[in-house]
Amino acid sequence: VLPIKKGRKVTGLAVKIDNQIEEKVRAINPLLHVENNFEELLTTCRTKSDLDDGSSLEFKLLDIYIQYIKWTRENYPTNKDKTLELLERCTFELKSYETLNND
């Protein structure tokens, strides 16, 4: 970011700096990028009212969580806390679906 005579608005500068930092983090840590993709998939699935393939929401969410947990175990084998956190989130989110009871 180059200086200008009039100065810059702090809010605009902060957004630009935050974006630059986020881009550097993604370049440094490709795992973070994949993790963010899983989070976006979960968010998109939750907000989408009509699923394209005709499957129910709970099974789609479960499928994404299963893939996410497997990926986490493969890429963070020594970080059991990350896997546990995902398992807790999955259980908490999907426990209210009757179709998944006893599965």
Stockholm file with secondary structure:
# STOCKHOLM 1.0

chainA/1-103         VLPIKKGRKVTGLAVKIDNQIEEKVRAINPLLHVENNFEELLTTCRTKSDLDDGSSLEFKLLDIYIQYIKWTRENYPTNKDKTLELLERCTFELKSYETLNND
#=GR chainA/1-103 SS CCCCTTCCCHHHHHHHHHHHHHHHHHHHCHHHHHHHHHHHHHHHHHHCSSCTTSCCHHHHHHHHHHHHHHHHHHHCTTCHHHHHHHHHHHHHHHTTCGGGTTC
#=GC SS_cons         CCCCTTCCCHHHHHHHHHHHHHHHHHHHCHHHHHHHHHHHHHHHHHHCSSCTTSCCHHHHHHHHHHHHHHHHHHHCTTCHHHHHHHHHHHHHHHTTCGGGTTC
//
